[in-house]
Amino acid sequence: MKVNILDFLDFKKVDTLLEGFNKSTGFVTAILDLDGNVLSQSGWRQICTEFHRVNPETSKKCTISDTVLAGKMDEGEQYHFYKCLNGLVDVAVPIVIKGEHIANLFSGQFFFEEPDRLFFKKQAEEYGFDEKEYLEALAKVPVVCEERVKTAMDFLLNTTKLISETTFQKLEQQELNDAILKSEERFKTFMDETPVYAYIKDGSLNHIFSNKRVFELIHLNQNGQACDSAKSLFEPEIADYIENADKEILSGRSARMELEYKVNIGGQDKWLNDIKFALKLTDDTKGVGGLAFDITERKWAEEALRQKAEELRASNVELQLFNRAMVGRELRMIELKEEIDELCRRLGETPRYGTKQLETDRASGAGPVPKA
């Protein structure tokens, strides 16, 4: 996390700011991470750049001073004065971003009082420095009063706050951009995997967004060429039907429309249920959004049901005709039996079918009369 936050520091601007501070005040500065790595510096003293930070042993002391000693701040301190292990006074101002201490802004390489030359002579001898050159570099280190240093530190404290705020803003912006990117990726994944044709058209009815299924449709119909409008995808009659609906949406006369039409996709006839709705695009112009569902199977099922219903209707008509024929035949048979019974009565014979009794039984609700 520290490395990521440090990546958001604008060191080009920071370097310019610290160089100006060095030239106007004479105070040297540097930004180091918590491991002692120098990230930025301006106007370092010769005694440090040509001696202390070059020799392996004194360089180790520099690292310890920049990390361990610099981190020993008392509670409530905004910056921390300390004497480095090589004998100079330094001051560390913590850089905190989002509540995390990620680096230190240093100033220093000065003295509050005249230095002990004997200490530095012994140091030159111990580490093999050229004594004359080393003491000449020592003489260039300024002796400053504590009040002047505190005034400079107040400026550097404000500088660290500015660095923290600008870095925090960049970090927030990046996090927002990342969140937007992830959201867009999720949206694209969702739209590409959804089993519908999803699109957005601008005011000229050109596609400005198409999901994977629409791109596949374009490829099937145009061999991979760019899609401009419905006219480049479908037959003129269907294209006009679709674009007239789009124009209704753009004009504001309709906020939502639902169409059903049959198109040829890849040599196959397909039915689409196209739901269109009004959109406001990012440039505040009007657009048309749409989700077209493949309802071919539903249409096939509806057609199969329709045909079955027709077959059943035809069968019912035939059955009704048959029933009517059977009823007519039965009535005619009754009439013939009545005529024969009447003839038997006239001849003085017993009625053969007993049709009169049958009618009486039927009227009274009795069962049928057996045949003679």
Residue, then its C-alpha position, 0 to 999 in steps of 0.5 A: m500500500k505504501v508503494n502504491i501511495l508513493d507512486f501518486l506523489d507528483f515528485k516533479k512539482v515537489d522537486t520544484l517546490l523544494e528547490g525554490f525553498n532551498k534557494s530562498t532559505g538556504f535549508v536543504t531538503a529531502i523526501l525519504d521513504l520509511d526504509g531510508n530510500v531517497l525519493s527527492q532532494s535539493g541542495w544537500r551539503q557537501i559533507c553528506t554527498e561526498f563523505h557521509r553517504v559515500n563511505p559504506e560505514t557512515s552511509k549505514k549511520c545515515t540510514i539508521s538516522d533517517t529511519v530509526l532516529a527520525g521515527k522517534m517522535d514524541e506524542g503531539e510533535q508535528y516534526h522532530f529534531y534529532k542529531c544524526l549519527n554522523g554529527l549533524v542536526d536534522v529534522a523530520v516532518p512525517i508525510v501522512i496520507k489517509g492516516e498512513h505514515i508513508a514517508n518523511l520530509f527532511s531538512g537539516q544538515f546544520f548546527f544549532e551551535e559551533p561544531d566540535r571540530l575534534f569530533f569530526k577530525k576523529q571521524a575523518e581518521e576513523y573512516g579514511f576521509d581526507e581531513k583537510e577536505y572533510l573539515e573544509a566541507l564541515a566549515k560550509v555547514p551553517v550554524v542557525c538559531e532554533e527560532r529560524v529553523k522553527t520558522a522554516m519547519d512551519f513552512l515545510l509542515n504546510t508543504t507536507k500538508l499540501i503534498s498529502e492533500t494533493t496526493f490524497q486527491k489523486l489517490e481518491q481520483q484513481e480509486l474513483n477511476d478504478a471503481i468506474l472501470k470495474s463498474e464498466e467492466r462488470f456492465k460490459t461483461f453483463m451486457d455481453e453475456t445477456p441473451v438479448y440484443a442490447y444497443i444504444k443509438d444516438g440522435s442520428l440513429n447510429h449505434i454508439f453501443s452494441n453488446k456482443r450479440v449485436f456485433e455477432l449480428i453485424h458480422l453475420n449480415q455485413n461480414g464484419q463491416a461497421c454497423d451504421s443503422a438498422k438499414s445496414l442490418f435488415e431489409p428496407e421494410i423492417a429497417d423503416y419500421i424500426e427507424n420510425a419507432d426510433k424517431e417516435i422515441l427521439s421526438g418525445r412522442s413516446a418514451r417506450m415502445e415495444l415491437e415484434y418483427k421477423v428478420n433473417i439472421g445468418g440465413q435463418d428467420k428469427w422473431l425479435n421482441d424489441i423494447k425501445f426506450a428514451l435515453k439522455l446521453t453523456d453529452d445531454t443529447k437524446g438517444v434510444g436504448g433497446l433490448a431485443f429478445d429472440i422470441t423465435e421459439r415462442k412464435w414457433a410454439e404459438e404457431a404449433l398451438r394455432q395449427k393444433a387449434e385449427e385441427l381440433r376445430a376442424s375435427n369438432v365440425e366433422l363430429q358435429l356433422f356426424n352427430r347431426a347425421m346420426v340424430g337425423r337417422e334416428l328420428r327417421m327410424i322412429e318415424l318409420k316405426e310409427e308408420i309401420d305400427e299405424l299400418c298394423r293397427r289399421l289392418g287389425e294387427t298388433p303394432r310391431y314396435g309399440t311406438k305409442q307406448l314408447e312415447t308414453d314411457r318417454a313422457s313419463g320418464a320410464g325406460p324404453v319399451p323392448k322391441a317386438 
